[in-house]
Amino acid sequence: MSMENNWKDIIGTASGDEAHVLGKFLYFSLANILVDRQELTDLCENILGVDYKGGSRLSVSDAFRSATGDIRERITVRHGGEQNICEVYCRDNKRATDKLSRELVKETLNLHTNQYRKLANLHYDKADQSFGYDDVTQDDDVDTLDFCHRAEDLFELYQQCANRKQVETICQNYLRYLEATKVSINGHLYFVPKHTMEKVDTFESFIEELSNRNRNDKTLTANSFYIVDDAKQRGKMTEEFYLAVKKEIAEYQERADYLIKSGSRSASTLERWVLKIEALEEKKRHYEAILRRELDGLDDEFGDLKLLSQELTIRARGLRANKEAKAA
């Protein structure tokens, strides 16, 4: 990704004081991460100051598919002066009720037709809960057993570690707490307003510690810079705010509408979404102060959301009143 081409409208500076900046531009990558659940819990509590219980373990099926899916390597081989490109990876077998199974193959790239050779069969036996491999083929170019051992090690890691999806959820929740706005460029790019930008250093430390503990031996990165406070930058961040918040409003409207139409009987769930809607309205007020303009382009959408919030509140109060009446 070219920073010059994609961020040409964002003017940044390496340092700045609160009076002359809008906030910070934050970008980070998570790569393919696996981190021990207890280590992740400790990092969340000790660095971010958030409560994290470790999340749910991946199912055996998901762990098996993720582990075998991570097995992919491109190698160059030479025979008699001829150079060939080969790829080693796993592909599906016919499904069975008692076993999970995929085969390890070597694909040799040719001009017209690629050649395939099965190297081994990887499987997980549901009855005795064991990972194994069979039909192992010796190959001059590939250490088949090494790939089998790698898949087995990854399978164990996926069962004891949090994966990218779980870490991504933690990051998104924390950035929501910072009232950050996702920038419309692809990837993890956010504008963090100046009233929460001091927390960006905390987030960067969290990503650095995650990288140190990543069992996949992939580097995670996070960096940020201040955004200059001028008319052009305020206009740019206003556009990004509208784009991001419009998506959030649509999501909140859809969820609130579902809770109402489905007749949810959980007062706590209804109240939780009322609080999320209130937080989004508070975020809008904060951005109006930072960007020095009325963000009235979504007034109709916010009005509809407010009506849904009122309905959720009425229903939650009714549920709690009925509960108290029955308990009396």
C-alpha positions in Angstrom: 0.0 0.0 0.0 1.4 3.4 -0.9 1.0 5.9 1.9 1.6 8.8 -0.6 -1.3 7.7 -2.9 -3.8 6.6 -0.3 -3.3 9.3 2.4 -2.5 12.2 0.1 -5.4 14.2 1.6 -4.3 13.7 5.2 -1.6 16.1 6.5 0.3 14.7 9.5 3.1 15.7 11.8 5.3 13.6 14.1 4.5 15.7 17.1 2.0 18.3 18.2 0.1 19.8 21.0 -3.6 19.5 21.6 -4.4 23.1 20.5 -3.1 22.5 17.0 -4.1 19.0 16.1 -7.4 17.2 15.4 -6.2 14.0 16.8 -4.1 11.0 15.6 -4.1 8.8 12.5 -3.6 5.2 13.7 -2.8 2.3 11.5 -2.0 -1.3 12.5 -1.7 -4.8 11.2 -2.6 -8.1 12.9 -1.1 -10.6 10.4 -1.8 -14.2 11.3 -1.8 -14.1 15.0 -2.1 -16.9 17.6 -1.5 -15.9 21.3 -2.1 -17.9 24.4 -5.5 -17.0 26.0 -4.1 -16.4 29.5 -1.3 -14.2 28.1 -3.9 -12.2 26.1 -6.1 -11.9 29.2 -3.1 -10.5 31.2 -2.2 -8.0 28.4 -5.8 -6.8 28.2 -6.0 -6.2 31.9 -2.5 -4.8 32.5 -2.1 -2.6 29.3 -5.5 -1.8 28.0 -7.3 -1.9 31.4 -10.1 -4.0 29.9 -11.7 -7.2 31.2 -11.2 -10.2 28.9 -12.1 -13.7 30.0 -10.2 -15.5 27.3 -13.1 -16.1 24.9 -14.4 -19.5 23.8 -12.1 -22.2 22.5 -12.2 -23.0 18.8 -14.2 -26.1 18.0 -12.1 -29.1 17.0 -13.4 -28.8 13.4 -12.4 -25.1 13.2 -9.0 -25.8 14.8 -8.3 -28.7 12.3 -9.4 -26.6 9.3 -7.4 -23.5 10.4 -4.3 -25.6 11.2 -4.3 -27.4 7.8 -5.2 -24.2 6.0 -2.1 -22.5 7.4 0.0 -25.2 5.7 1.0 -23.5 2.4 4.6 -23.1 1.1 5.9 -22.2 -2.4 9.3 -23.8 -3.2 11.7 -23.8 -6.2 13.2 -27.1 -7.3 15.8 -27.9 -10.0 16.1 -31.2 -11.8 18.7 -31.7 -14.6 19.0 -28.0 -15.1 15.3 -27.4 -15.3 13.7 -25.2 -12.7 10.1 -25.8 -11.4 7.9 -24.0 -9.0 6.0 -26.2 -6.5 3.3 -25.4 -4.0 2.6 -27.6 -0.9 -0.8 -27.2 0.7 -3.8 -29.1 2.1 -7.0 -29.7 0.2 -10.3 -31.4 1.2 -11.1 -35.1 1.1 -14.4 -36.8 1.0 -16.3 -36.0 4.2 -16.8 -38.7 6.9 -18.9 -38.7 10.0 -16.3 -40.1 12.3 -13.2 -38.3 11.0 -12.0 -34.9 9.9 -9.6 -35.4 6.9 -7.6 -33.4 4.4 -4.8 -34.4 2.1 -1.3 -32.8 1.8 -0.4 -32.3 -1.8 2.4 -31.0 -3.9 1.4 -29.1 -7.0 4.0 -28.6 -9.7 3.2 -25.6 -11.9 3.6 -26.4 -15.6 2.9 -24.3 -18.7 -0.3 -26.1 -19.7 -1.3 -28.6 -17.0 -0.2 -28.6 -13.4 0.9 -31.9 -11.8 -0.4 -33.0 -8.4 1.0 -35.5 -6.0 -0.5 -36.6 -2.8 2.1 -36.5 0.0 0.0 -37.6 3.1 -3.4 -37.8 4.6 -4.0 -35.6 7.7 -6.9 -36.6 10.0 -8.5 -36.1 13.3 -10.4 -39.1 14.8 -13.4 -37.9 16.7 -13.8 -41.2 18.6 -10.4 -41.2 20.3 -9.8 -37.5 19.9 -6.4 -37.8 18.2 -4.6 -36.0 15.4 -2.7 -38.3 13.0 -1.4 -38.8 9.5 -1.0 -41.8 7.1 -0.4 -42.6 3.5 2.9 -40.7 3.9 4.8 -40.5 0.6 8.6 -39.8 0.4 9.4 -37.0 -1.9 12.8 -35.8 -3.2 11.7 -32.1 -3.0 9.5 -32.0 0.1 10.0 -33.2 3.7 6.6 -34.6 4.1 6.9 -35.5 7.7 8.0 -32.0 8.6 4.7 -30.6 7.1 2.7 -33.2 9.0 4.4 -32.2 12.3 3.8 -28.6 11.5 0.1 -29.2 11.0 -0.1 -31.2 14.3 1.6 -28.4 16.2 -0.7 -25.8 14.7 -3.7 -27.9 15.6 -2.7 -27.9 19.2 -2.0 -24.1 19.2 -5.4 -23.3 17.6 -7.1 -25.0 20.5 -5.2 -23.2 23.3 -4.7 -19.8 21.7 -6.8 -16.8 20.7 -6.8 -16.2 16.9 -6.9 -13.1 14.7 -10.7 -12.8 14.8 -10.8 -12.7 18.6 -7.9 -10.2 18.9 -9.5 -8.1 16.2 -12.7 -7.9 18.3 -10.7 -6.7 21.3 -9.0 -4.0 19.2 -12.3 -2.8 17.6 -14.0 -2.6 21.1 -11.1 -0.6 22.4 -11.1 1.8 19.4 -14.9 2.2 19.9 -14.1 3.2 23.5 -11.7 5.9 22.1 -14.5 7.1 19.8 -12.2 6.4 16.8 -13.6 6.6 13.3 -12.5 4.0 10.7 -11.1 5.6 7.6 -12.6 4.4 4.4 -9.3 3.1 3.0 -9.0 -0.7 3.2 -7.3 -2.1 6.3 -7.0 -1.1 10.0 -6.8 2.7 9.7 -8.5 5.0 12.2 -8.9 8.6 13.1 -8.7 9.0 16.9 -10.0 12.4 18.1 -7.8 14.5 20.3 -9.8 14.0 23.5 -8.8 10.3 23.5 -5.6 10.4 21.5 -3.4 9.9 24.5 -4.7 6.3 24.7 -3.1 5.6 21.3 0.3 5.0 22.9 -1.4 2.4 25.1 -2.9 0.6 22.1 0.5 0.6 20.3 2.1 -1.0 23.4 -0.6 -3.6 23.3 0.1 -4.5 19.7 3.8 -4.6 20.3 3.3 -7.0 23.2 1.0 -9.2 21.1 3.7 -9.3 18.4 6.2 -10.5 21.0 3.9 -13.3 22.0 2.6 -14.4 18.6 3.1 -18.1 18.2 2.9 -17.8 14.4 6.2 -15.9 14.3 4.6 -13.0 12.3 5.3 -9.4 13.1 2.4 -7.2 14.1 2.8 -3.5 13.6 1.1 -0.3 14.9 2.0 3.3 14.2 0.4 6.7 14.4 0.9 10.4 13.6 -0.8 13.6 14.6 -3.3 15.2 12.1 -2.9 19.0 11.6 -5.9 21.1 12.6 -6.8 23.1 9.5 -9.9 23.6 7.4 -8.9 20.9 4.8 -8.3 18.2 7.5 -11.5 19.1 9.3 -13.4 18.6 6.0 -11.6 15.3 5.3 -12.4 13.9 8.8 -16.0 15.1 8.4 -16.4 13.0 5.3 -14.8 10.0 7.0 -17.1 10.5 10.0 -20.2 10.5 7.8 -19.1 7.4 6.0 -18.3 5.4 9.1 -21.2 6.5 11.3 -23.8 5.9 8.5 -22.7 2.3 8.6 -23.0 2.1 12.4 -26.4 3.7 12.3 -27.7 1.2 9.8 -26.3 -1.7 12.0 -27.9 -0.3 15.1 -31.2 0.3 13.4 -31.2 -3.3 12.1 -30.4 -4.7 15.5 -32.9 -2.6 17.4 -35.6 -3.4 14.8 -35.0 -7.1 15.2 -35.1 -6.9 19.0 -38.5 -5.2 18.8 -40.1 -7.4 16.2 -38.8 -10.6 17.7 -40.2 -9.6 21.1 -37.0 -9.9 23.0 -37.6 -10.8 26.7 -34.2 -9.8 27.9 -34.3 -6.3 29.5 -30.5 -6.3 29.9 -30.0 -6.8 26.1 -32.5 -4.1 25.3 -30.8 -1.7 27.8 -27.3 -2.6 26.3 -28.4 -1.4 22.9 -30.0 1.8 24.3 -26.6 2.6 25.8 -24.8 1.8 22.5 -27.2 4.3 20.7 -26.6 6.9 23.4 -22.8 6.4 23.0 -23.1 7.0 19.3 -25.0 10.2 19.8 -22.4 11.3 22.4 -19.6 10.6 19.8 -21.4 12.8 17.3 -21.5 15.7 19.8 -17.7 15.2 20.6 -16.9 15.3 16.8 -19.0 18.4 16.3 -16.8 20.2 18.9 -13.5 18.9 17.4 -14.4 19.5 13.8 -16.1 22.9 14.6 -19.3 22.2 12.6 -22.8 20.9 13.0 -22.8 17.3 11.7 -26.5 17.5 10.6 -26.1 15.4 7.5 -27.5 12.4 9.3 -30.2 14.1 11.4 -33.0 12.0 9.9 -31.1 8.7 10.5 -30.3 9.7 14.1 -34.0 10.7 14.6 -35.1 7.3 13.5 -32.6 5.7 15.7 -33.8 7.8 18.7 -37.3 6.5 18.2 -36.1 2.9 18.2 -34.1 3.7 21.4 -37.2 5.0 23.1 -39.1 1.9 22.1 -36.4 -0.3 23.5 -36.4 1.7 26.7 -40.1 1.3 27.2 -40.0 -2.4 26.6 -37.1 -2.9 29.0 -38.9 -1.0 31.7 -42.0 -3.1 31.1 -40.0 -6.3 31.4 -38.4 -5.2 34.7 -41.7 -4.0 36.1 -43.3 -7.4 35.3 -40.4 -9.2 36.9 -40.7 -7.1 40.1 -44.4 -7.6 40.2 -44.0 -11.4 40.0 -41.3 -11.3 42.7 -43.5 -9.2 45.1 
